[in-house]
Structures are given as C-alpha cells and as structure tokens.
C-alpha cells in the first residue's frame, strides 16, 4: 500500500514539475514586466561625467545611463536576435544593480537561469555563439568582487 502511495506521489510531482516549462523568452518577458512596473518610481540615473585628462578646461558632459527596464529590453532584443553574448552581458550588468525590488530580483534570476539553460543546450548541440556566451558568462562570474 505505501509503495502505491509513493508511486502516486512521484507521478504527481513529475506531472507538476514537467508542466511548467521555463521558456527563456517567457521568463525574459516576465522580468521585463517586473522592471517596467516599478520603473517610474525610480529616479533617473546618469553615468559619471567623462572628461579627457589632457583637456581639463572642457565642461563635463553627463550621459544618461540605461534604466534597468531599458537594459532588460535590450537584453531581450539581443537574445531574440541571437546575440547571446550581448544578452548575457546585459543580464549580468542588471544582476549587479544594487537597488532592485525583491520581485525584480526574482524575475531577473529566473530569466537568467532560463536563458543560461537554453544557451547551455545550444552549446551542447554545437552552437559556437552559445559556447562563446558561456565562456563570457563564466569569465564574468569569476570577476565578480
């Protein structure tokens, strides 16, 4: 009797586990939605002013940095167009963003996991761009402070 119950529980877990397919595009869209929901509340960020050291008399020009929502949208575009290295880089930049809501962080991590699963799968099938993206991802992981 307990064997049958165990077997039924395992079957139920298998069905539940297999029914939720973590599609990378879907997870990226979910993450983009999470970033878009809270975007207006975040103040506009600007990059540090850049001046040439040999010309100190020129005024500094501040260039606006991409907001997290813009960065996510650019990562999605890069992923969908097959520019896997750019997508991985943009997602890693987002991961390093210090101020993020818990929902955004979870959505980003889910998207990153789904993208990397897809990239590892493509690399296993011989996709050289995917292999390059994995190498870049691993380099970025080891450079983290």
C-alpha positions as CSV (number, residue, x, y, z in Angstrom):
1,X,0.0,0.0,0.0
2,X,2.7,2.5,0.9
3,X,4.5,1.6,-2.4
4,X,1.4,2.7,-4.3
5,X,1.1,5.9,-2.4
6,X,4.8,6.7,-3.0
7,X,4.4,5.9,-6.7
8,X,1.4,8.1,-7.0
9,X,3.2,11.0,-5.2
10,X,6.2,10.6,-7.6
11,X,3.9,10.6,-10.6
12,X,2.1,13.7,-9.3
13,X,5.4,15.5,-8.7
14,X,6.6,14.6,-12.2
15,X,3.5,16.0,-13.8
16,X,3.7,19.2,-11.8
17,X,7.4,19.6,-12.5
18,X,7.1,18.9,-16.2
19,X,4.0,21.0,-16.7
20,X,5.9,24.3,-16.1
21,X,8.3,24.8,-18.9
22,X,10.8,27.5,-18.2
23,X,11.0,29.1,-21.7
24,X,13.7,31.7,-21.8
25,X,11.6,34.2,-23.9
26,X,8.7,33.8,-21.5
27,X,11.0,34.4,-18.4
28,X,12.6,37.4,-20.1
29,X,9.2,38.9,-20.8
30,X,8.2,38.3,-17.2
31,X,11.3,40.0,-16.0
32,X,10.7,43.0,-18.3
33,X,7.2,43.3,-16.9
34,X,8.6,43.3,-13.4
35,X,11.1,46.1,-14.2
36,X,8.5,48.1,-16.1
37,X,6.1,48.1,-13.2
38,X,8.4,49.9,-10.9
39,X,10.3,52.0,-13.4
40,X,8.5,55.3,-12.9
41,X,9.2,55.4,-9.2
42,X,13.0,55.1,-9.7
43,X,14.9,58.3,-10.2
44,X,16.7,58.9,-13.5
45,X,20.3,57.8,-13.2
46,X,23.2,59.4,-15.1
47,X,26.7,58.0,-15.7
48,X,29.7,59.6,-14.1
49,X,30.8,62.6,-16.2
50,X,33.6,61.8,-18.5
51,X,36.3,64.3,-19.2
52,X,39.5,63.9,-21.2
53,X,42.5,64.2,-18.8
54,X,44.5,66.3,-21.3
55,X,41.8,68.9,-21.7
56,X,40.6,69.8,-18.2
57,X,39.1,73.1,-19.3
58,X,36.2,71.4,-21.2
59,X,32.9,71.1,-19.3
60,X,31.9,67.6,-18.2
61,X,29.0,66.1,-20.1
62,X,26.8,63.6,-18.3
63,X,25.3,60.9,-20.5
64,X,22.2,59.2,-19.3
65,X,22.7,55.6,-18.3
66,X,20.2,53.0,-19.4
67,X,17.5,52.4,-16.8
68,X,17.0,48.8,-15.6
69,X,13.9,48.4,-17.7
70,X,15.7,49.7,-20.8
71,X,18.6,47.3,-20.1
72,X,16.2,44.4,-19.7
73,X,14.5,45.3,-23.0
74,X,17.9,45.5,-24.7
75,X,18.8,42.1,-23.3
76,X,15.6,40.6,-24.7
77,X,16.3,42.1,-28.1
78,X,19.8,40.8,-28.0
79,X,18.6,37.3,-27.0
80,X,15.9,37.2,-29.7
81,X,18.3,38.3,-32.4
82,X,20.8,35.6,-31.5
83,X,23.4,38.0,-30.0
84,X,23.8,35.7,-27.0
85,X,27.0,37.3,-25.7
86,X,25.3,40.7,-25.5
87,X,22.2,39.3,-23.8
88,X,24.4,37.6,-21.2
89,X,26.4,40.7,-20.6
90,X,23.3,42.9,-20.2
91,X,21.7,40.4,-17.8
92,X,24.9,40.3,-15.8
93,X,25.0,44.1,-15.6
94,X,21.4,44.0,-14.3
95,X,22.4,41.4,-11.8
96,X,25.0,43.8,-10.4
97,X,22.4,46.6,-9.9
98,X,22.3,47.2,-6.2
99,X,18.8,48.7,-5.9
100,X,16.1,46.3,-7.0
101,X,12.8,45.1,-5.6
102,X,12.6,41.5,-4.5
103,X,10.1,40.8,-7.4
104,X,12.6,42.2,-9.9
105,X,15.5,40.2,-8.4
106,X,13.5,37.0,-8.5
107,X,12.3,37.7,-12.1
108,X,15.8,38.5,-13.2
109,X,17.3,35.4,-11.6
110,X,14.5,33.2,-13.2
111,X,15.2,34.8,-16.6
112,X,18.9,34.4,-16.3
113,X,18.5,30.7,-15.3
114,X,16.2,30.1,-18.3
115,X,18.5,31.9,-20.7
116,X,21.6,30.1,-19.5
117,X,19.7,26.7,-19.7
118,X,18.9,27.5,-23.3
119,X,22.4,28.6,-24.0
120,X,24.0,25.5,-22.5
121,X,21.6,23.4,-24.5
122,X,22.5,25.2,-27.7
123,X,26.2,24.8,-27.0
124,X,25.8,21.1,-26.4
125,X,24.3,20.9,-29.9
126,X,27.4,22.6,-31.3
127,X,26.3,26.3,-31.5
128,X,29.5,28.3,-31.4
129,X,27.8,31.6,-30.4
130,X,26.3,29.8,-27.4
131,X,29.7,28.4,-26.5
132,X,31.2,31.9,-26.7
133,X,28.3,33.2,-24.5
134,X,29.1,30.5,-21.9
135,X,32.7,31.4,-21.9
136,X,31.9,35.1,-21.4
137,X,29.4,34.3,-18.6
138,X,31.9,32.2,-16.8
139,X,34.5,35.0,-17.1
140,X,32.1,37.5,-15.7
141,X,31.2,35.2,-12.8
142,X,34.8,34.8,-11.8
143,X,35.5,38.6,-12.0
144,X,32.7,39.4,-9.5
145,X,34.0,41.1,-6.4
